[in-house]
Amino acid sequence: MVPAGTQSANTFEAFLARLRESHDVSVFEAIERLTHAGEAVGFNAQDLIGMLDRGMTFEELLELIESKMESSQTAA
C-alpha cells in the first residue's frame, strides 16, 4: 500500500503535468486557476469553499474537477 502522503504528492504531480504547469505559481494565482477550473465544470467559488468546509480534501476536489472535465470532453 502506498503511504497517503506519497499518493497525494503523486496525484498533485500528475495534475500539474496534465495542466503543464510549473511549481512557480503563486498561491493566489493557483486559487484563481482552481476557481476557473471549477467554474468550467459548473462550480462557483462558494461551491468549492463549501466542499472544502464539509471535509473534502484538496486532492479530492482536484480529482472531482478533473473527472467532470473528462466527462464533459467525452460527451462533446
C-alpha positions in Angstrom: 0.0 0.0 0.0 1.3 3.5 -0.9 1.6 5.9 2.0 -1.1 8.7 1.9 1.5 11.5 1.6 3.1 9.8 -1.4 -0.2 9.2 -3.1 -1.2 12.9 -2.6 2.2 14.0 -4.0 1.8 11.7 -7.0 -1.8 13.0 -7.7 -0.6 16.6 -7.4 2.3 15.9 -9.7 0.0 14.2 -12.2 -2.4 17.1 -12.0 0.4 19.6 -12.6 1.7 17.5 -15.6 -1.8 17.5 -17.1 -2.0 21.2 -16.8 1.6 21.7 -18.0 2.1 24.0 -15.0 5.3 24.7 -13.1 5.7 24.8 -9.3 6.5 28.6 -9.6 2.8 29.7 -9.4 1.8 32.0 -6.6 -0.9 30.8 -4.2 -3.2 33.5 -5.4 -2.8 32.5 -9.0 -3.2 28.8 -8.1 -6.5 29.6 -6.3 -7.7 31.7 -9.3 -6.9 28.8 -11.7 -8.7 26.3 -9.4 -11.7 28.6 -9.3 -11.7 29.0 -13.1 -11.4 25.2 -13.5 -14.3 24.7 -11.1 -16.4 27.2 -12.9 -15.7 25.5 -16.2 -17.4 22.4 -14.8 -20.3 24.2 -13.1 -19.0 25.0 -9.6 -18.8 28.6 -8.4 -16.3 29.7 -5.7 -18.8 29.3 -2.9 -19.4 25.7 -4.1 -15.7 24.9 -3.9 -15.3 26.5 -0.5 -18.4 24.7 0.8 -16.9 21.3 -0.3 -13.7 22.1 1.5 -15.6 23.2 4.6 -17.6 20.0 4.6 -14.3 18.0 4.8 -13.4 17.3 1.2 -9.6 17.2 0.8 -7.9 19.4 -1.7 -6.8 16.3 -3.6 -10.5 15.1 -3.7 -11.6 18.4 -5.0 -9.0 18.4 -7.8 -10.0 14.8 -8.7 -13.6 15.8 -8.8 -12.9 18.8 -11.1 -10.7 16.6 -13.3 -13.3 13.9 -13.5 -16.0 16.4 -14.5 -13.7 17.9 -17.2 -13.0 14.5 -18.6 -16.7 13.6 -18.7 -17.6 16.9 -20.4 -14.8 16.3 -23.0 -16.1 12.7 -23.6 -19.7 14.0 -24.1 -18.6 16.6 -26.6 
